[in-house]
Every structure is written in C-alpha cells, then in structure tokens.
C-alpha cells in the first residue's frame, strides 16, 4: 500500500550576526536561494556578536539585546541549526564560543565558516587560499612589497594567515 502521508517539511534555523554586514547578507541570500530549490523552511535569527569584548563609544551599551534572538531556537521549533561562527563569534574566544554552543546540544547543528572540534562544519580552506594568492602575486605578478593586515590575535584564521605570511 502506498504511503499517502505527506512528508513533514524540515525547518532549519540560521544564527547570524549583524545583518548590515556584507558577509551576513551573502549567507542569508545563499540560504534564501536554497529554500527555493529544497523542501525546507528557514528561520533566521539575526543577532550581533556574542560576548562582545569591545568597550568603545561606538559600541552601544544596549546592543547585547539583539542576541536575545539566539535564545529562541530549540528542538521544539527547529529541526536543525546552522551557525555562522565567524559572523557572530569573531569578537570572543573559542572557549566562550564553546560555552555558547552548549545551549544547542539537543539540536542537530552544523557550524559555518569555522571548524570547532566536536561539531560538524562547513568552511573554506584559509591556508590553501592564502598560499595560492601569495604565490600568484610573487611568481606571476612579480610583487615584492606585500603587506598583510592581521586580524584579531585570538582568531584562528588570523593566526594561520600570519604564520603563512
């Protein structure tokens, strides 16, 4: 007998940071395109940077309130969760980010942009990309004066880039 029961549509949550940043817009646009071709729902939870350590006049004292949206995903309202790690976690340490992830232990979760041991992830290969770029500049374009602007000192991608440079 043919199963006439309709398959339930999965709902995937997406945690992202500042929606005004170009990187966030690319992530959201990619997810919106996926929704068009896949049989899924997407719920976007747009917060800011978690555990923000910057204490400057530009950083508004109330911005932490955006991150209350990160409290909403749970196993009762989503089937899986994608987390834009670099997007929301670049202002914190890996240890604090691991603490942040504990809130989602009962939800199937995939990290985007950065690998953290113990979690499945999808990310780019920063090391190969930078090596290829430098080799191109040096050997093909014959550049001799190349400057590298480093990122945050605790950021693993920044450390990799500095070591390669």
Backbone torsions as a table, in degrees:
resi	resn	phi	psi	omega
1	UNK	NA	134.1	-177.5
2	UNK	-72.9	136.6	179.2
3	UNK	-77.4	110.3	-178.0
4	UNK	-91.3	-4.0	-179.5
5	UNK	-68.8	130.0	-179.6
6	UNK	-74.5	135.1	178.9
7	UNK	-70.3	131.6	180.0
8	UNK	-68.0	136.8	179.1
9	UNK	-77.2	128.6	180.0
10	UNK	-73.5	147.6	176.0
11	UNK	-117.0	121.5	-178.6
12	UNK	-110.0	131.2	175.9
13	UNK	-92.9	149.1	178.7
14	UNK	-131.5	115.9	175.8
15	UNK	-94.5	120.3	178.2
16	UNK	-132.4	165.3	178.6
17	UNK	-93.3	-149.3	-174.6
18	UNK	-48.3	114.3	-176.7
19	UNK	-71.6	-9.1	178.0
20	UNK	-86.1	-8.5	179.1
21	UNK	-84.1	145.3	-178.5
22	UNK	-58.9	-42.0	-178.9
23	UNK	-60.3	-40.5	179.2
24	UNK	-66.0	-42.5	179.4
25	UNK	-60.8	-39.7	178.7
26	UNK	-64.8	-41.1	178.9
27	UNK	-63.1	-47.5	-178.8
28	UNK	-63.5	-43.8	178.7
29	UNK	-61.4	-40.3	177.2
30	UNK	-61.4	-42.2	178.6
31	UNK	-67.3	-39.5	179.2
32	UNK	-64.5	-35.9	175.9
33	UNK	-67.3	-37.9	179.0
34	UNK	-64.2	-37.1	180.0
35	UNK	-62.0	-32.5	-179.0
36	UNK	-67.3	-31.0	-175.6
37	UNK	-104.7	-19.5	-179.0
38	UNK	-107.7	157.3	-180.0
39	UNK	-90.8	66.5	-178.1
40	UNK	-135.8	159.0	168.6
41	UNK	-103.6	148.8	176.0
42	UNK	-125.1	134.1	175.2
43	UNK	-119.8	119.1	-177.3
44	UNK	-97.7	128.7	178.0
45	UNK	-109.8	91.8	-175.5
46	UNK	-88.4	104.9	177.1
47	UNK	-104.8	-140.8	175.7
48	UNK	-132.4	-144.4	178.5
49	UNK	-92.8	128.3	-178.8
50	UNK	-77.3	150.3	177.9
51	UNK	47.7	46.6	-177.2
52	UNK	-59.2	128.6	-176.7
53	UNK	-104.2	-1.4	-178.0
54	UNK	-80.2	128.6	-178.3
55	UNK	-120.9	69.9	-177.2
56	UNK	-122.1	168.4	179.5
57	UNK	-64.1	-30.9	-179.3
58	UNK	-69.5	-27.8	-178.2
59	UNK	-85.2	107.7	-176.1
60	UNK	-67.0	135.2	-174.8
61	UNK	-63.7	-14.8	-177.6
62	UNK	-102.5	3.2	-176.6
63	UNK	-62.3	-23.1	179.6
64	UNK	-58.5	-23.3	-177.3
65	UNK	-65.2	-26.4	175.8
66	UNK	-56.9	-36.1	-173.3
67	UNK	-74.5	-4.3	174.0
68	UNK	-62.7	-22.0	176.2
69	UNK	-63.7	-25.9	179.4
70	UNK	-71.4	-11.2	176.6
71	UNK	-83.7	-11.8	-173.6
72	UNK	-77.3	-38.0	-177.5
73	UNK	-66.4	131.6	170.9
74	UNK	-151.2	172.7	-173.7
75	UNK	-65.7	-10.8	180.0
76	UNK	-89.0	-17.1	-178.0
77	UNK	-121.5	-8.3	174.7
78	UNK	-139.3	155.5	179.5
79	UNK	-96.7	-21.5	-179.5
80	UNK	-160.3	164.6	-174.9
81	UNK	-138.2	132.1	171.1
82	UNK	-107.9	132.8	-178.6
83	UNK	-123.0	121.3	177.4
84	UNK	-80.3	87.7	-170.7
85	UNK	-59.1	-53.6	-178.1
86	UNK	-64.7	-33.9	-177.0
87	UNK	-65.9	-44.2	-177.7
88	UNK	-103.2	-16.0	-173.5
89	UNK	-112.5	8.8	-174.8
90	UNK	-71.8	-12.8	-179.4
91	UNK	-98.9	11.9	-176.8
92	UNK	-133.1	179.7	178.9
93	UNK	-92.2	162.7	178.6
94	UNK	-62.4	-37.3	-179.8
95	UNK	-64.3	-44.1	179.4
96	UNK	-68.3	-33.4	178.3
97	UNK	-67.9	-38.0	176.0
98	UNK	-60.4	-40.3	176.4
99	UNK	-61.4	-41.3	178.0
100	UNK	-59.4	-41.6	-177.3
101	UNK	-66.4	-22.8	-178.8
102	UNK	-58.9	-27.1	179.9
103	UNK	-65.0	-17.9	-175.0
104	UNK	-113.8	20.4	-176.3
105	UNK	-59.1	-29.0	-177.3
106	UNK	-93.8	9.9	178.9
107	UNK	-118.2	131.0	173.6
108	UNK	-58.1	122.5	-171.7
109	UNK	-128.5	138.8	173.5
110	UNK	-124.8	129.9	178.3
111	UNK	-88.3	140.6	178.3
112	UNK	-111.2	146.0	171.2
113	UNK	80.5	-19.8	-175.7
114	UNK	-158.1	136.4	179.8
115	UNK	-90.3	139.5	172.2
116	UNK	-132.0	126.1	-174.4
117	UNK	-55.7	139.5	-179.3
118	UNK	95.0	-6.1	-179.2
119	UNK	-128.6	138.0	173.2
120	UNK	-66.9	145.9	-177.1
121	UNK	-148.3	159.9	173.9
122	UNK	-127.6	121.7	-177.8
123	UNK	-153.2	169.1	177.2
124	UNK	-90.1	161.4	178.5
125	UNK	-94.8	92.5	-177.0
126	UNK	-60.9	-41.2	-175.6
127	UNK	-61.9	-52.9	-178.9
128	UNK	-63.3	-42.0	-179.0
129	UNK	-61.2	-44.3	-179.7
130	UNK	-69.0	-41.8	178.5
131	UNK	-59.2	-46.8	179.8
132	UNK	-62.8	-41.0	179.2
133	UNK	-63.6	-44.2	178.9
134	UNK	-66.3	-42.1	178.0
135	UNK	-60.4	-41.0	178.1
136	UNK	-62.5	-49.1	-178.6
137	UNK	-61.3	-41.2	-176.4
138	UNK	-77.1	-50.0	-171.7
139	UNK	-88.1	-33.2	-177.5
140	UNK	-95.4	-40.7	-178.2
141	UNK	-97.9	-7.5	177.9
142	UNK	57.6	36.9	176.9
143	UNK	-74.3	137.1	178.7
144	UNK	-118.4	-15.3	179.5
145	UNK	-118.6	97.0	-177.8
146	UNK	-119.2	131.5	-180.0
147	UNK	-111.9	141.0	174.7
148	UNK	-119.3	129.4	176.0
149	UNK	-100.3	115.8	-176.7
150	UNK	-76.4	162.4	176.9
151	UNK	-99.3	-157.4	179.9
152	UNK	-61.3	140.0	-173.9
153	UNK	-66.9	-22.7	179.1
154	UNK	-92.8	-7.8	-177.5
155	UNK	-75.8	124.0	-175.2
156	UNK	-63.7	-37.2	177.6
157	UNK	-64.3	-39.0	177.6
158	UNK	-63.7	-41.1	179.3
159	UNK	-63.2	-44.1	178.3
160	UNK	-60.7	-46.8	-179.6
161	UNK	-60.7	-43.7	180.0
162	UNK	-62.9	-40.9	179.8
163	UNK	-65.9	-37.8	179.2
164	UNK	-70.1	-41.4	-178.5
165	UNK	-62.4	NA	NA
